[in-house]
Amino acid sequence: LQNILGGMLDKRRQVEEAVVNTVQQRVTEPPLDYTILKLGEIKENVNESFELEAGDVLDGSISPQLASNILQQAVAFQPFARNATFGVVGNVPEDSSQYVWDEAFVKVDGPELLRITDSLGDASYLDQLHEYLGEWALMMESGKKKLATPIRVAPSSIQLANLAREGVRERAGVRLLFLPTNTGSAYMSKAEERAREEQSGTKGSLPSSRKRRTKPEGGVEVLVEVTKDDTLRVRAKRCNMADDTVLKEISEEAILKRLKESLDVWSKDIIV
């Protein structure tokens, strides 16, 4: 309704885009970061529970106490809040320890696409579940379950120094990295190919696919974690991203769907 009456949402998006572009295109020192925080309607009496999600997907109210806590966390304690957009609604949780805030802000990294904590077994299953998901990822790579975008499988790069900040004791994972295709920004027209040949003096040496230089194509990282409270969980988040990476949402959705199906099989048939 706000957008119909006065274009307010469009104006807000334009401001957000201007902020992001200013940061990303800045070439002079010092470099800048941005944080776009989308708060619900601020009210004194809020009965909703605390929620924090990446992007602009939440709708509701927020208490002044929670709003001030989130601002403090974003400015002073949470590196994942840098160069990120996220929304918050609800009230201050009963347990407002630093661990709870850290757990919430982990969702912004990537951002997180999926989190499953139920029916996976206890912490002793970490290695077995990691091996199981590694085999699942290789099956996805083989093309037996075809995706709109081809992938290759690579191990996760585990930063041990970050585990404590993220509320995790142990972690293992696998990355499903999207491969470039000859569409979208990867496509080079005949005129662009001709200009490149003239510049490089290598006429006829370019591959017929006419690809541009390689850049991050995105991907989904699947992490198996044991949290500080000994909960075994699986998280999936975006990885291998750059500012101009085109989202592969159809392939992401297919990966998440098949991941959930695979974990259902794990829960019902493999845990003994």
C-alpha positions in Angstrom: 0.0 0.0 0.0 2.9 2.4 0.8 4.4 1.7 -2.6 1.1 2.3 -4.4 0.4 5.6 -2.6 3.8 7.2 -2.7 6.4 4.8 -4.1 8.0 4.7 -0.7 9.3 1.1 -1.1 10.9 2.0 -4.5 12.5 5.0 -3.0 13.9 3.0 -0.1 15.3 0.4 -2.5 16.9 3.1 -4.6 18.7 4.4 -1.5 19.8 1.0 -0.5 21.2 0.3 -4.0 23.0 3.7 -3.9 24.7 2.8 -0.6 25.7 -0.7 -1.8 27.0 0.7 -5.1 29.0 3.5 -3.4 30.8 0.9 -1.2 31.4 -1.6 -3.9 32.7 0.9 -6.5 34.9 2.9 -4.1 38.5 2.9 -5.2 40.0 5.5 -2.8 41.2 4.9 0.7 39.9 4.1 3.2 37.6 1.3 2.1 34.0 1.3 3.3 31.6 -1.3 4.6 27.8 -1.1 4.8 25.1 -2.7 6.9 21.4 -2.4 5.8 19.2 -3.3 8.8 15.5 -3.7 8.2 13.6 -3.4 11.5 9.9 -4.2 12.0 7.5 -1.5 13.2 8.9 -0.4 16.6 6.4 -0.9 19.4 6.6 -1.0 23.2 4.5 -4.2 23.7 5.6 -6.9 21.3 4.6 -10.5 21.8 6.4 -11.9 18.7 9.5 -14.1 19.3 12.9 -12.9 18.1 13.7 -13.6 14.5 16.7 -12.5 12.3 16.9 -13.4 8.6 19.1 -12.3 5.8 17.6 -10.2 3.1 14.1 -8.6 3.3 11.8 -11.4 4.2 10.4 -10.6 7.6 7.3 -8.7 8.4 6.2 -7.7 12.0 7.0 -5.6 15.0 10.1 -5.1 17.1 10.6 -3.8 20.6 12.9 -0.8 21.2 15.0 -3.0 23.5 15.7 -5.6 20.7 16.3 -2.8 18.2 19.0 -1.3 20.4 20.6 -4.7 21.1 20.7 -5.5 17.4 22.3 -2.2 16.5 24.9 -2.7 19.2 25.7 -6.2 18.0 25.9 -5.1 14.3 28.2 -2.2 15.0 30.5 -3.7 17.7 30.4 -7.5 17.8 29.3 -9.1 14.6 31.6 -9.3 11.6 28.9 -11.1 9.5 26.9 -7.8 9.7 29.5 -6.2 7.4 28.3 -5.7 3.8 25.1 -7.5 4.5 21.3 -6.8 4.5 19.1 -8.5 7.1 15.8 -8.0 8.9 14.8 -8.4 12.6 11.5 -8.6 14.3 10.3 -9.6 17.8 11.4 -9.0 21.4 14.6 -9.6 23.3 14.9 -13.4 23.8 14.9 -14.7 27.4 18.4 -16.0 26.9 20.2 -12.9 25.6 23.7 -14.2 26.0 26.4 -13.4 23.4 26.1 -17.0 22.2 22.5 -16.4 21.2 23.4 -13.3 19.3 26.3 -15.0 17.6 24.0 -17.9 16.6 21.5 -15.5 15.0 24.0 -13.5 13.0 25.6 -16.7 11.5 22.5 -16.8 9.3 23.7 -13.7 7.5 26.9 -15.4 6.4 26.4 -16.6 2.8 23.5 -16.1 3.5 22.3 -19.3 5.1 19.7 -21.1 3.0 18.7 -24.0 5.2 19.3 -25.2 8.8 18.2 -28.7 10.1 18.7 -29.8 13.7 16.0 -32.5 14.2 16.4 -36.2 14.0 20.1 -36.2 12.8 21.5 -38.1 15.8 23.9 -37.0 18.5 27.3 -35.4 18.2 29.0 -38.8 17.7 27.5 -39.0 14.2 29.4 -36.0 12.8 32.0 -38.0 10.8 29.5 -40.5 9.5 27.0 -37.8 8.4 29.8 -35.9 6.7 30.8 -39.0 4.8 27.2 -39.6 3.8 26.7 -36.1 2.5 30.0 -36.3 0.7 28.7 -39.3 -1.3 25.4 -37.5 -1.9 27.3 -34.5 -3.3 29.3 -36.7 -5.7 26.1 -38.2 -6.9 24.8 -34.7 -7.6 28.0 -33.9 -9.5 27.7 -37.1 -11.6 24.5 -35.8 -13.2 22.4 -38.7 -12.1 20.1 -36.1 -10.6 20.5 -33.3 -13.2 20.6 -29.7 -12.2 19.9 -26.6 -14.4 23.5 -25.6 -13.7 26.4 -28.1 -13.7 28.5 -28.4 -10.5 31.7 -29.7 -9.2 32.3 -30.9 -5.7 35.1 -29.5 -3.5 35.9 -29.8 0.2 34.9 -27.0 2.5 37.7 -24.7 3.8 37.2 -24.8 7.5 38.4 -21.7 9.4 39.1 -23.1 12.9 39.6 -19.6 14.3 36.0 -18.8 13.5 34.3 -21.8 15.2 34.1 -20.2 18.7 32.5 -17.0 17.3 29.9 -19.1 15.4 29.0 -21.2 18.4 30.5 -24.4 16.9 32.8 -27.0 18.5 33.4 -29.2 15.4 32.7 -28.7 11.7 33.1 -30.6 8.4 31.6 -29.8 5.0 31.4 -30.0 1.2 30.9 -27.3 -1.4 28.8 -27.8 -4.6 30.3 -25.1 -6.9 28.4 -24.0 -10.0 30.4 -24.2 -13.2 30.3 -21.5 -15.9 28.0 -21.8 -18.8 27.9 -20.0 -22.2 24.9 -17.8 -21.2 24.3 -14.6 -19.4 27.4 -12.5 -18.6 29.6 -15.4 -19.8 28.5 -15.0 -23.4 30.6 -13.0 -25.8 29.1 -11.6 -28.9 30.9 -11.8 -32.3 31.7 -8.1 -32.1 33.2 -8.5 -28.6 35.1 -11.6 -29.8 36.5 -9.7 -32.8 37.6 -6.7 -30.6 39.3 -9.1 -28.2 41.1 -10.8 -31.1 42.3 -7.5 -32.4 43.6 -6.4 -29.0 45.4 -9.7 -28.3 46.6 -10.5 -31.8 45.3 -14.0 -31.5 42.7 -14.3 -34.2 41.1 -17.6 -34.4 42.6 -18.9 -31.2 39.5 -18.2 -29.0 37.4 -21.2 -28.1 34.0 -21.4 -29.9 32.3 -21.0 -26.5 33.5 -17.4 -26.4 33.8 -17.2 -22.7 34.9 -14.2 -20.7 37.5 -14.5 -17.9 36.6 -16.9 -15.2 34.8 -15.4 -12.2 33.0 -16.9 -9.2 29.8 -18.6 -10.3 28.3 -19.2 -6.9 27.5 -22.5 -5.1 26.0 -24.1 -2.1 28.2 -25.1 0.9 26.8 -27.9 3.1 28.2 -27.9 6.7 27.8 -30.6 9.3 28.4 -29.0 12.7 28.4 -29.8 16.4 27.3 -26.7 18.4 28.5 -25.7 21.8 25.4 -27.3 23.4 26.3 -30.7 21.6 23.6 -30.4 19.0 24.3 -32.0 15.6 23.0 -29.9 12.8 23.3 -29.4 9.0 23.4 -25.9 7.4 23.5 -24.9 3.8 24.6 -21.5 2.7 25.7 -19.7 -0.5 29.4 -19.7 -1.3 31.9 -18.7 -4.0 30.1 -15.4 -4.5 31.2 -12.1 -5.9 29.3 -8.8 -6.1 28.3 -9.5 -9.7 27.6 -13.2 -9.4 24.3 -14.2 -10.9 22.1 -16.2 -8.5 21.3 -19.7 -9.7 18.0 -19.9 -7.7 16.5 -22.8 -9.6 19.6 -24.9 -9.0 19.8 -23.8 -5.4 16.3 -24.8 -4.8 16.9 -28.2 -6.4 20.0 -28.8 -4.3 18.1 -27.9 -1.1 15.2 -30.1 -2.0 17.4 -33.1 -2.6 19.5 -32.3 0.5 16.3 -32.4 2.6 15.3 -35.7 1.0 18.7 -37.2 1.6 18.6 -36.2 5.3 15.1 -37.7 5.6 16.6 -41.0 4.4 19.5 -40.5 6.9 17.0 -40.0 9.8 14.8 -42.9 8.9 17.1 -45.6 7.6 20.7 -45.0 8.6 20.7 -43.9 12.3 20.9 -47.0 14.4 
